[in-house]
């Protein structure tokens, strides 16, 4: 299994739109193209950083190509609202990340 880390600069004022579209696009890709899900984060400097799991880099490339074929889809990068500034590929060698639903109460602010 592979993981990718993506970092974007998002145009001022487009942060909410970017986060919403990231969520929607990720759901579409998981459902229709075999993506393994992702987590989106906001860095202290304002950049958006995401971590996504994929069966392979080729599977990601195909998913993105298939998803992007529709010119009517709103994709922040294509619209000039965000710029991908870094992509790092990783081999997952051990996975101890607790799923959100299983996190202890101290993580939920309870």
N, C-alpha and C positions, 0 to 999 in steps of 0.2 A: 504494500500500500504506500502511496505517496501523499505528501502534504505540500501545499504551496502557501507561502506568505506573500500577500500583496499589500503594497502601500500606495495610497493615492493622495494627491493634492486635490481638494475639492474647491470649486469656485465659491467665494464668499456669498452667502445667501442661498446656496444650493445644498447645504448640508442635510437638511431634513429630506429633501427630494432624493439625494444620493442614498441615504440610509434606507428609505422606503423601497427604492428600486433595487438595492442590493438584496434586501429581504425577498422581494417578489421574484427577482431573477434566480436567486438561489433555490427558492421553492420550485420554480419551473424546471430548473436543471436537475434537481434531485428527482422530480417526478418523471420527466421526459427523457433525460439524458444520462442517468446513472451517477450523478454527482453524490459525494458522501457527506454533504452538509458543510456548514462553515460557521464561524463566529466573526462578527464584526466588532472592532474596537475603535475607540477614539484616543489618539495619543495626546500627550501633554502639549505638543506643538500644534495640535489641531488636525494633523493628518488622520486619515482613516486607515486602519490596518486590519486585514482579515486573514484568517487561517482557514484553509479549506482542505478537505480530504478527497482524494481521487484514487481510483484503482490503478491508474497510470497517467503519465503525462500525455500520452497519445489519446486517452479517453477524454482528458480535459480539452485538448486541442479540438477534437471532433465535436464535443459538446458545445464549445464556444463558437465554432464555425457554423454548426447547425442552427444554434440559437440566433446568431447574428445575420443569417440569410434573409430574414424578414425585415425589409427596410422600414416597416411601420412600427417595429418594436422601439420603445424608448430605452436607449442605453446611454447612461450618463457620459461615458467616454466619447461615444460617437457624436453626442450633442455638444461637446465642448464644456461640459459642466464638471468634469473630473479628468485628471491625468494620472495614469499609472506611472509611478516613478520608480518602483522596485518590485521585483518578483524573485523569490527565492524558493527553490525546490528542495525538498527534504525526503529522505527515506525514513519512514516510521520504524524505529527499532524497539520501542517499548511504549505502551500507552497506559498511563495511570490517571488520565484526566477523568474526573468524576462527572457523569452526566448531570445537567442542571437539576433534573427532577430528584436526584439522589443526594444533592448537596446537604450537609448539615445546616441546621437553623442559623448558625453564626454567619453564614454566607448570605442569608436572605434578610438580614437586619432584624430578625425576630428577637 
